[in-house]
Amino acid sequence: QGLKPLVPTESSAPIFGTSKPPSGLPATESFLGTNKVPDLQKVFQRSDGLPIHLKRGLPDKTLYRTTMALTIGGTIYCLVALYIASQPKNK
């Protein structure tokens, strides 16, 4: 008799992704969205003397300053903790 497979041996047709919009969307709406690369290239290639990580204005500046504050604060905290831990214990 032998062993019989539990799963059919014939494979079904493969299912591939498609770039076609779903049928519920209007034809005027783009499925993939707009291409923002040319606009971002203009922003980042502008020669205004700013570093690349600050080119997009206030959100970049806020994130940069927050990161610097946390880095400096963490360094000071670690140095103070090391200083306190190195002190001899009084019994």
C-alpha positions as CSV (number, residue, x, y, z in Angstrom):
1,Q,0.0,0.0,0.0
2,G,2.7,2.5,0.9
3,L,2.2,6.0,2.3
4,K,-0.2,8.4,0.7
5,P,0.5,12.2,0.7
6,L,-1.9,14.3,2.8
7,V,-1.4,17.3,0.6
8,P,-2.4,17.2,-3.1
9,T,0.7,16.8,-5.3
10,E,-0.5,19.4,-7.9
11,S,0.5,22.9,-6.9
12,S,-1.9,25.8,-7.4
13,A,-1.0,28.7,-9.6
14,P,1.3,31.2,-8.0
15,I,-0.1,34.5,-6.7
16,F,2.0,37.5,-7.5
17,G,1.7,41.1,-6.2
18,T,0.3,43.6,-8.6
19,S,0.8,47.3,-9.1
20,K,-2.7,47.8,-10.2
21,P,-4.9,50.0,-7.9
22,P,-7.7,48.3,-6.0
23,S,-11.0,48.4,-7.8
24,G,-12.5,50.7,-5.0
25,L,-10.2,53.6,-5.7
26,P,-11.1,56.3,-8.2
27,A,-9.0,56.3,-11.4
28,T,-7.7,59.8,-10.7
29,E,-6.0,58.8,-7.4
30,S,-2.5,57.4,-7.8
31,F,-1.9,54.1,-6.1
32,L,1.8,54.6,-5.6
33,G,1.6,58.2,-4.6
34,T,3.5,61.2,-5.9
35,N,7.3,61.1,-6.5
36,K,8.8,63.4,-3.8
37,V,12.4,62.7,-4.8
38,P,12.9,65.7,-7.1
39,D,11.6,68.0,-4.4
40,L,13.8,66.5,-1.7
41,Q,16.8,66.7,-4.1
42,K,16.2,70.4,-4.5
43,V,16.1,70.9,-0.7
44,F,19.2,68.8,0.1
45,Q,21.4,70.1,-2.8
46,R,20.7,73.7,-2.0
47,S,24.0,75.4,-1.0
48,D,23.0,77.4,2.0
49,G,25.8,76.4,4.3
50,L,23.7,74.2,6.5
51,P,24.8,70.6,7.3
52,I,22.7,67.9,5.6
53,H,21.1,66.9,8.9
54,L,19.6,70.4,9.5
55,K,18.3,71.2,6.0
56,R,14.6,70.5,6.6
57,G,14.2,73.3,9.2
58,L,12.6,73.3,12.7
59,P,11.9,69.5,13.1
60,D,15.5,68.7,12.3
61,K,16.9,71.4,14.6
62,T,14.6,70.2,17.4
63,L,15.7,66.6,17.0
64,Y,19.3,67.5,16.8
65,R,19.2,69.7,19.9
66,T,17.3,67.1,21.8
67,T,19.8,64.4,20.9
68,M,22.7,66.6,21.9
69,A,21.1,67.5,25.2
70,L,20.4,63.8,26.0
71,T,24.0,62.9,25.0
72,I,25.6,65.6,27.2
73,G,23.2,64.9,30.0
74,G,23.8,61.2,29.9
75,T,27.6,61.8,29.9
76,I,27.4,64.0,32.9
77,Y,25.1,61.5,34.7
78,C,27.6,58.7,34.0
79,L,30.6,60.7,35.2
80,V,28.7,61.7,38.4
81,A,27.6,58.1,39.0
82,L,31.2,56.8,38.5
83,Y,32.5,59.5,40.9
84,I,30.0,58.5,43.6
85,A,30.7,54.8,43.1
86,S,34.4,55.3,43.5
87,Q,34.1,57.0,46.9
88,P,35.0,54.8,49.9
89,K,32.1,53.6,51.9
90,N,32.0,54.9,55.5
91,K,30.9,52.3,58.1
